[in-house]
Amino acid sequence: MKPVPVMTEPDIRLEKLSAIYTAFDRAAARLADQAGLHLYCRRACAVCCTCNVTLTGLEAVFLISGLPESDRRRIQRRLTVNRPDRFYKPVLSLNTFARYCAEQRDAPEEENRPDWGQCPLLGDNLCPVYPFRPFACRALLSTRCCESHGHASLPGIFL
C-alpha cells in the first residue's frame, strides 16, 4: 500500500475542509435538537463502521495530517494487516452521484455489503482517527441504536 502524502506546511484546502466538517457537525446537532431527535452515533460506537467507506484524496490527506507520526505508522500497519478481501469500490464518482441527485434520478445500485467486514482502522471498537474521519463516516447519524436494531436509521434531512 502506497503511503498517503502528508502536508508539511499549512494548506488552505485542509483548513477549509476542517471548517466544513465543523459546520456540518454543528448543523447536524442543531437540526437534530430542533427536530427533537436523539443521535445515537458517538465516538465509541462502531456498529456501522464497515470497510466500505469512501473518501476523497483531500480527506485522506486531512486524516493523515491530523495524526502524530507514531499514529500514522501504526495506522498504516493496521491497514496493511487488516485489509479485507472484499470492500466497496464505487463505480460512480461523487460528481456523477451528485448529478443524479440534482436531477432527482435514482443512482444505479452498487454492491456494498456491511458483512464484508469492519473498518480496518478500528481497535476495541474505537476509531483512532475520529476527529479527522471522512464525511462518509461523519454523516452517518442514526436516530436509533444500531446495536439493538441491526442497522442505522438516518433522517432524510441528513441524507
Biotite code that builds the C-alpha atoms (Angstrom):
import biotite.structure as struc

atoms = struc.array([
    struc.Atom([0.000, 0.000, 0.000], chain_id="A", res_id=1, res_name="MET", atom_name="CA", element="C"),
    struc.Atom([1.406, 3.331, -1.075], chain_id="A", res_id=2, res_name="LYS", atom_name="CA", element="C"),
    struc.Atom([1.634, 5.880, 1.782], chain_id="A", res_id=3, res_name="PRO", atom_name="CA", element="C"),
    struc.Atom([-0.597, 8.945, 1.551], chain_id="A", res_id=4, res_name="VAL", atom_name="CA", element="C"),
    struc.Atom([1.419, 12.151, 1.139], chain_id="A", res_id=5, res_name="PRO", atom_name="CA", element="C"),
    struc.Atom([1.315, 14.353, 4.216], chain_id="A", res_id=6, res_name="VAL", atom_name="CA", element="C"),
    struc.Atom([1.251, 18.130, 4.023], chain_id="A", res_id=7, res_name="MET", atom_name="CA", element="C"),
    struc.Atom([4.127, 19.632, 5.979], chain_id="A", res_id=8, res_name="THR", atom_name="CA", element="C"),
    struc.Atom([3.024, 23.264, 5.721], chain_id="A", res_id=9, res_name="GLU", atom_name="CA", element="C"),
    struc.Atom([-0.407, 24.785, 6.279], chain_id="A", res_id=10, res_name="PRO", atom_name="CA", element="C"),
    struc.Atom([-2.747, 24.072, 3.406], chain_id="A", res_id=11, res_name="ASP", atom_name="CA", element="C"),
    struc.Atom([-5.794, 26.279, 2.872], chain_id="A", res_id=12, res_name="ILE", atom_name="CA", element="C"),
    struc.Atom([-7.695, 23.274, 1.467], chain_id="A", res_id=13, res_name="ARG", atom_name="CA", element="C"),
    struc.Atom([-7.267, 21.378, 4.740], chain_id="A", res_id=14, res_name="LEU", atom_name="CA", element="C"),
    struc.Atom([-8.356, 24.432, 6.731], chain_id="A", res_id=15, res_name="GLU", atom_name="CA", element="C"),
    struc.Atom([-11.466, 24.756, 4.563], chain_id="A", res_id=16, res_name="LYS", atom_name="CA", element="C"),
    struc.Atom([-12.262, 21.063, 4.891], chain_id="A", res_id=17, res_name="LEU", atom_name="CA", element="C"),
    struc.Atom([-11.932, 21.322, 8.675], chain_id="A", res_id=18, res_name="SER", atom_name="CA", element="C"),
    struc.Atom([-14.290, 24.325, 8.639], chain_id="A", res_id=19, res_name="ALA", atom_name="CA", element="C"),
    struc.Atom([-16.798, 22.380, 6.519], chain_id="A", res_id=20, res_name="ILE", atom_name="CA", element="C"),
    struc.Atom([-16.672, 19.439, 8.944], chain_id="A", res_id=21, res_name="TYR", atom_name="CA", element="C"),
    struc.Atom([-17.146, 21.768, 11.931], chain_id="A", res_id=22, res_name="THR", atom_name="CA", element="C"),
    struc.Atom([-20.087, 23.499, 10.231], chain_id="A", res_id=23, res_name="ALA", atom_name="CA", element="C"),
    struc.Atom([-21.676, 20.148, 9.358], chain_id="A", res_id=24, res_name="PHE", atom_name="CA", element="C"),
    struc.Atom([-21.254, 18.764, 12.885], chain_id="A", res_id=25, res_name="ASP", atom_name="CA", element="C"),
    struc.Atom([-22.837, 21.890, 14.389], chain_id="A", res_id=26, res_name="ARG", atom_name="CA", element="C"),
    struc.Atom([-25.659, 21.983, 11.834], chain_id="A", res_id=27, res_name="ALA", atom_name="CA", element="C"),
    struc.Atom([-26.443, 18.285, 12.340], chain_id="A", res_id=28, res_name="ALA", atom_name="CA", element="C"),
    struc.Atom([-26.584, 18.716, 16.122], chain_id="A", res_id=29, res_name="ALA", atom_name="CA", element="C"),
    struc.Atom([-28.769, 21.818, 15.758], chain_id="A", res_id=30, res_name="ARG", atom_name="CA", element="C"),
    struc.Atom([-31.135, 20.131, 13.277], chain_id="A", res_id=31, res_name="LEU", atom_name="CA", element="C"),
    struc.Atom([-31.456, 17.065, 15.487], chain_id="A", res_id=32, res_name="ALA", atom_name="CA", element="C"),
    struc.Atom([-32.137, 19.253, 18.510], chain_id="A", res_id=33, res_name="ASP", atom_name="CA", element="C"),
    struc.Atom([-34.764, 21.313, 16.665], chain_id="A", res_id=34, res_name="GLN", atom_name="CA", element="C"),
    struc.Atom([-36.491, 18.158, 15.419], chain_id="A", res_id=35, res_name="ALA", atom_name="CA", element="C"),
    struc.Atom([-36.339, 16.542, 18.861], chain_id="A", res_id=36, res_name="GLY", atom_name="CA", element="C"),
    struc.Atom([-34.171, 13.701, 17.567], chain_id="A", res_id=37, res_name="LEU", atom_name="CA", element="C"),
    struc.Atom([-31.612, 11.825, 19.627], chain_id="A", res_id=38, res_name="HIS", atom_name="CA", element="C"),
    struc.Atom([-28.499, 10.884, 17.650], chain_id="A", res_id=39, res_name="LEU", atom_name="CA", element="C"),
    struc.Atom([-27.006, 7.609, 18.802], chain_id="A", res_id=40, res_name="TYR", atom_name="CA", element="C"),
    struc.Atom([-23.775, 7.861, 16.833], chain_id="A", res_id=41, res_name="CYS", atom_name="CA", element="C"),
    struc.Atom([-20.842, 8.782, 19.019], chain_id="A", res_id=42, res_name="ARG", atom_name="CA", element="C"),
    struc.Atom([-17.130, 8.298, 19.365], chain_id="A", res_id=43, res_name="ARG", atom_name="CA", element="C"),
    struc.Atom([-17.104, 4.802, 20.917], chain_id="A", res_id=44, res_name="ALA", atom_name="CA", element="C"),
    struc.Atom([-19.876, 3.306, 18.790], chain_id="A", res_id=45, res_name="CYS", atom_name="CA", element="C"),
    struc.Atom([-18.582, 1.199, 15.909], chain_id="A", res_id=46, res_name="ALA", atom_name="CA", element="C"),
    struc.Atom([-21.625, -0.868, 14.937], chain_id="A", res_id=47, res_name="VAL", atom_name="CA", element="C"),
    struc.Atom([-21.909, 0.742, 11.481], chain_id="A", res_id=48, res_name="CYS", atom_name="CA", element="C"),
    struc.Atom([-18.173, 1.157, 10.865], chain_id="A", res_id=49, res_name="CYS", atom_name="CA", element="C"),
    struc.Atom([-17.611, -1.076, 7.857], chain_id="A", res_id=50, res_name="THR", atom_name="CA", element="C"),
    struc.Atom([-14.752, -1.414, 5.409], chain_id="A", res_id=51, res_name="CYS", atom_name="CA", element="C"),
    struc.Atom([-16.998, 0.154, 2.767], chain_id="A", res_id=52, res_name="ASN", atom_name="CA", element="C"),
    struc.Atom([-16.193, 3.823, 3.347], chain_id="A", res_id=53, res_name="VAL", atom_name="CA", element="C"),
    struc.Atom([-15.168, 6.105, 0.527], chain_id="A", res_id=54, res_name="THR", atom_name="CA", element="C"),
    struc.Atom([-13.201, 9.297, 0.876], chain_id="A", res_id=55, res_name="LEU", atom_name="CA", element="C"),
    struc.Atom([-11.613, 11.867, -1.355], chain_id="A", res_id=56, res_name="THR", atom_name="CA", element="C"),
    struc.Atom([-7.870, 12.349, -1.717], chain_id="A", res_id=57, res_name="GLY", atom_name="CA", element="C"),
    struc.Atom([-8.142, 15.591, 0.255], chain_id="A", res_id=58, res_name="LEU", atom_name="CA", element="C"),
    struc.Atom([-9.964, 13.779, 3.061], chain_id="A", res_id=59, res_name="GLU", atom_name="CA", element="C"),
    struc.Atom([-7.186, 11.164, 3.171], chain_id="A", res_id=60, res_name="ALA", atom_name="CA", element="C"),
    struc.Atom([-4.535, 13.881, 3.462], chain_id="A", res_id=61, res_name="VAL", atom_name="CA", element="C"),
    struc.Atom([-6.600, 15.634, 6.163], chain_id="A", res_id=62, res_name="PHE", atom_name="CA", element="C"),
    struc.Atom([-6.977, 12.391, 8.084], chain_id="A", res_id=63, res_name="LEU", atom_name="CA", element="C"),
    struc.Atom([-3.274, 11.540, 7.940], chain_id="A", res_id=64, res_name="ILE", atom_name="CA", element="C"),
    struc.Atom([-2.083, 15.112, 8.524], chain_id="A", res_id=65, res_name="SER", atom_name="CA", element="C"),
    struc.Atom([-4.027, 15.329, 11.768], chain_id="A", res_id=66, res_name="GLY", atom_name="CA", element="C"),
    struc.Atom([-2.208, 12.426, 13.367], chain_id="A", res_id=67, res_name="LEU", atom_name="CA", element="C"),
    struc.Atom([1.163, 12.258, 15.109], chain_id="A", res_id=68, res_name="PRO", atom_name="CA", element="C"),
    struc.Atom([3.880, 10.416, 13.152], chain_id="A", res_id=69, res_name="GLU", atom_name="CA", element="C"),
    struc.Atom([3.739, 7.406, 15.521], chain_id="A", res_id=70, res_name="SER", atom_name="CA", element="C"),
    struc.Atom([-0.008, 7.018, 14.897], chain_id="A", res_id=71, res_name="ASP", atom_name="CA", element="C"),
    struc.Atom([0.495, 7.300, 11.134], chain_id="A", res_id=72, res_name="ARG", atom_name="CA", element="C"),
    struc.Atom([2.877, 4.336, 11.149], chain_id="A", res_id=73, res_name="ARG", atom_name="CA", element="C"),
    struc.Atom([0.587, 2.302, 13.430], chain_id="A", res_id=74, res_name="ARG", atom_name="CA", element="C"),
    struc.Atom([-2.447, 3.001, 11.231], chain_id="A", res_id=75, res_name="ILE", atom_name="CA", element="C"),
    struc.Atom([-0.516, 2.180, 8.051], chain_id="A", res_id=76, res_name="GLN", atom_name="CA", element="C"),
    struc.Atom([0.400, -1.204, 9.594], chain_id="A", res_id=77, res_name="ARG", atom_name="CA", element="C"),
    struc.Atom([-3.192, -1.787, 10.705], chain_id="A", res_id=78, res_name="ARG", atom_name="CA", element="C"),
    struc.Atom([-4.494, -1.064, 7.198], chain_id="A", res_id=79, res_name="LEU", atom_name="CA", element="C"),
    struc.Atom([-1.968, -3.450, 5.702], chain_id="A", res_id=80, res_name="THR", atom_name="CA", element="C"),
    struc.Atom([-2.689, -6.277, 8.170], chain_id="A", res_id=81, res_name="VAL", atom_name="CA", element="C"),
    struc.Atom([-6.475, -5.826, 8.467], chain_id="A", res_id=82, res_name="ASN", atom_name="CA", element="C"),
    struc.Atom([-7.277, -5.058, 4.831], chain_id="A", res_id=83, res_name="ARG", atom_name="CA", element="C"),
    struc.Atom([-10.436, -7.000, 3.984], chain_id="A", res_id=84, res_name="PRO", atom_name="CA", element="C"),
    struc.Atom([-10.618, -9.287, 0.953], chain_id="A", res_id=85, res_name="ASP", atom_name="CA", element="C"),
    struc.Atom([-13.777, -7.540, -0.265], chain_id="A", res_id=86, res_name="ARG", atom_name="CA", element="C"),
    struc.Atom([-14.704, -3.900, 0.092], chain_id="A", res_id=87, res_name="PHE", atom_name="CA", element="C"),
    struc.Atom([-16.797, -1.285, -1.649], chain_id="A", res_id=88, res_name="TYR", atom_name="CA", element="C"),
    struc.Atom([-15.355, 0.045, -4.893], chain_id="A", res_id=89, res_name="LYS", atom_name="CA", element="C"),
    struc.Atom([-17.679, 2.753, -6.185], chain_id="A", res_id=90, res_name="PRO", atom_name="CA", element="C"),
    struc.Atom([-18.500, 2.772, -9.867], chain_id="A", res_id=91, res_name="VAL", atom_name="CA", element="C"),
    struc.Atom([-19.916, 6.301, -9.795], chain_id="A", res_id=92, res_name="LEU", atom_name="CA", element="C"),
    struc.Atom([-17.799, 9.311, -8.956], chain_id="A", res_id=93, res_name="SER", atom_name="CA", element="C"),
    struc.Atom([-19.111, 11.730, -6.323], chain_id="A", res_id=94, res_name="LEU", atom_name="CA", element="C"),
    struc.Atom([-19.801, 14.233, -9.096], chain_id="A", res_id=95, res_name="ASN", atom_name="CA", element="C"),
    struc.Atom([-21.837, 11.713, -11.092], chain_id="A", res_id=96, res_name="THR", atom_name="CA", element="C"),
    struc.Atom([-23.764, 10.708, -7.971], chain_id="A", res_id=97, res_name="PHE", atom_name="CA", element="C"),
    struc.Atom([-24.438, 14.403, -7.229], chain_id="A", res_id=98, res_name="ALA", atom_name="CA", element="C"),
    struc.Atom([-25.704, 14.872, -10.794], chain_id="A", res_id=99, res_name="ARG", atom_name="CA", element="C"),
    struc.Atom([-28.188, 12.013, -10.321], chain_id="A", res_id=100, res_name="TYR", atom_name="CA", element="C"),
    struc.Atom([-29.388, 13.636, -7.090], chain_id="A", res_id=101, res_name="CYS", atom_name="CA", element="C"),
    struc.Atom([-29.663, 17.110, -8.667], chain_id="A", res_id=102, res_name="ALA", atom_name="CA", element="C"),
    struc.Atom([-31.710, 15.632, -11.497], chain_id="A", res_id=103, res_name="GLU", atom_name="CA", element="C"),
    struc.Atom([-33.849, 13.755, -8.944], chain_id="A", res_id=104, res_name="GLN", atom_name="CA", element="C"),
    struc.Atom([-32.970, 10.426, -10.538], chain_id="A", res_id=105, res_name="ARG", atom_name="CA", element="C"),
    struc.Atom([-32.096, 7.247, -8.695], chain_id="A", res_id=106, res_name="ASP", atom_name="CA", element="C"),
    struc.Atom([-28.450, 6.332, -8.991], chain_id="A", res_id=107, res_name="ALA", atom_name="CA", element="C"),
    struc.Atom([-27.747, 2.740, -10.055], chain_id="A", res_id=108, res_name="PRO", atom_name="CA", element="C"),
    struc.Atom([-27.365, 0.304, -7.203], chain_id="A", res_id=109, res_name="GLU", atom_name="CA", element="C"),
    struc.Atom([-23.826, -0.719, -6.370], chain_id="A", res_id=110, res_name="GLU", atom_name="CA", element="C"),
    struc.Atom([-22.694, -3.736, -4.410], chain_id="A", res_id=111, res_name="GLU", atom_name="CA", element="C"),
    struc.Atom([-21.879, -2.589, -0.895], chain_id="A", res_id=112, res_name="ASN", atom_name="CA", element="C"),
    struc.Atom([-22.411, -5.092, 1.883], chain_id="A", res_id=113, res_name="ARG", atom_name="CA", element="C"),
    struc.Atom([-21.684, -4.378, 5.540], chain_id="A", res_id=114, res_name="PRO", atom_name="CA", element="C"),
    struc.Atom([-20.967, -8.063, 6.171], chain_id="A", res_id=115, res_name="ASP", atom_name="CA", element="C"),
    struc.Atom([-17.698, -7.669, 4.219], chain_id="A", res_id=116, res_name="TRP", atom_name="CA", element="C"),
    struc.Atom([-16.188, -6.560, 7.496], chain_id="A", res_id=117, res_name="GLY", atom_name="CA", element="C"),
    struc.Atom([-15.434, -3.811, 9.945], chain_id="A", res_id=118, res_name="GLN", atom_name="CA", element="C"),
    struc.Atom([-13.343, -0.767, 9.240], chain_id="A", res_id=119, res_name="CYS", atom_name="CA", element="C"),
    struc.Atom([-9.716, -1.930, 9.309], chain_id="A", res_id=120, res_name="PRO", atom_name="CA", element="C"),
    struc.Atom([-8.770, 1.078, 11.447], chain_id="A", res_id=121, res_name="LEU", atom_name="CA", element="C"),
    struc.Atom([-10.916, 0.085, 14.429], chain_id="A", res_id=122, res_name="LEU", atom_name="CA", element="C"),
    struc.Atom([-9.311, -1.153, 17.611], chain_id="A", res_id=123, res_name="GLY", atom_name="CA", element="C"),
    struc.Atom([-11.512, -2.151, 20.568], chain_id="A", res_id=124, res_name="ASP", atom_name="CA", element="C"),
    struc.Atom([-14.452, -0.517, 18.758], chain_id="A", res_id=125, res_name="ASN", atom_name="CA", element="C"),
    struc.Atom([-12.648, 2.820, 18.839], chain_id="A", res_id=126, res_name="LEU", atom_name="CA", element="C"),
    struc.Atom([-11.839, 4.930, 15.807], chain_id="A", res_id=127, res_name="CYS", atom_name="CA", element="C"),
    struc.Atom([-8.275, 6.186, 16.099], chain_id="A", res_id=128, res_name="PRO", atom_name="CA", element="C"),
    struc.Atom([-8.959, 8.928, 13.531], chain_id="A", res_id=129, res_name="VAL", atom_name="CA", element="C"),
    struc.Atom([-12.357, 10.065, 14.856], chain_id="A", res_id=130, res_name="TYR", atom_name="CA", element="C"),
    struc.Atom([-11.693, 13.848, 14.821], chain_id="A", res_id=131, res_name="PRO", atom_name="CA", element="C"),
    struc.Atom([-10.367, 13.503, 11.253], chain_id="A", res_id=132, res_name="PHE", atom_name="CA", element="C"),
    struc.Atom([-12.856, 10.920, 9.945], chain_id="A", res_id=133, res_name="ARG", atom_name="CA", element="C"),
    struc.Atom([-14.152, 11.423, 6.392], chain_id="A", res_id=134, res_name="PRO", atom_name="CA", element="C"),
    struc.Atom([-17.539, 12.878, 5.581], chain_id="A", res_id=135, res_name="PHE", atom_name="CA", element="C"),
    struc.Atom([-18.974, 9.424, 4.777], chain_id="A", res_id=136, res_name="ALA", atom_name="CA", element="C"),
    struc.Atom([-18.408, 8.438, 8.422], chain_id="A", res_id=137, res_name="CYS", atom_name="CA", element="C"),
    struc.Atom([-19.310, 11.843, 9.826], chain_id="A", res_id=138, res_name="ARG", atom_name="CA", element="C"),
    struc.Atom([-22.668, 11.938, 8.017], chain_id="A", res_id=139, res_name="ALA", atom_name="CA", element="C"),
    struc.Atom([-23.857, 8.548, 9.292], chain_id="A", res_id=140, res_name="LEU", atom_name="CA", element="C"),
    struc.Atom([-26.156, 9.811, 12.030], chain_id="A", res_id=141, res_name="LEU", atom_name="CA", element="C"),
    struc.Atom([-28.657, 7.282, 13.317], chain_id="A", res_id=142, res_name="SER", atom_name="CA", element="C"),
    struc.Atom([-31.750, 8.158, 15.325], chain_id="A", res_id=143, res_name="THR", atom_name="CA", element="C"),
    struc.Atom([-31.913, 4.693, 16.832], chain_id="A", res_id=144, res_name="ARG", atom_name="CA", element="C"),
    struc.Atom([-29.454, 2.367, 18.484], chain_id="A", res_id=145, res_name="CYS", atom_name="CA", element="C"),
    struc.Atom([-27.890, 0.373, 15.642], chain_id="A", res_id=146, res_name="CYS", atom_name="CA", element="C"),
    struc.Atom([-26.629, -2.301, 18.006], chain_id="A", res_id=147, res_name="GLU", atom_name="CA", element="C"),
    struc.Atom([-30.124, -3.305, 19.099], chain_id="A", res_id=148, res_name="SER", atom_name="CA", element="C"),
    struc.Atom([-31.840, -2.715, 15.728], chain_id="A", res_id=149, res_name="HIS", atom_name="CA", element="C"),
    struc.Atom([-29.159, -4.103, 13.426], chain_id="A", res_id=150, res_name="GLY", atom_name="CA", element="C"),
    struc.Atom([-28.849, -1.026, 11.219], chain_id="A", res_id=151, res_name="HIS", atom_name="CA", element="C"),
    struc.Atom([-28.895, 2.762, 11.251], chain_id="A", res_id=152, res_name="ALA", atom_name="CA", element="C"),
    struc.Atom([-31.959, 4.930, 10.738], chain_id="A", res_id=153, res_name="SER", atom_name="CA", element="C"),
    struc.Atom([-30.927, 8.161, 9.050], chain_id="A", res_id=154, res_name="LEU", atom_name="CA", element="C"),
    struc.Atom([-33.363, 11.064, 8.978], chain_id="A", res_id=155, res_name="PRO", atom_name="CA", element="C"),
    struc.Atom([-33.991, 12.381, 5.465], chain_id="A", res_id=156, res_name="GLY", atom_name="CA", element="C"),
    struc.Atom([-32.595, 15.787, 6.394], chain_id="A", res_id=157, res_name="ILE", atom_name="CA", element="C"),
    struc.Atom([-29.134, 14.240, 6.809], chain_id="A", res_id=158, res_name="PHE", atom_name="CA", element="C"),
    struc.Atom([-29.319, 12.343, 3.547], chain_id="A", res_id=159, res_name="LEU", atom_name="CA", element="C"),
])
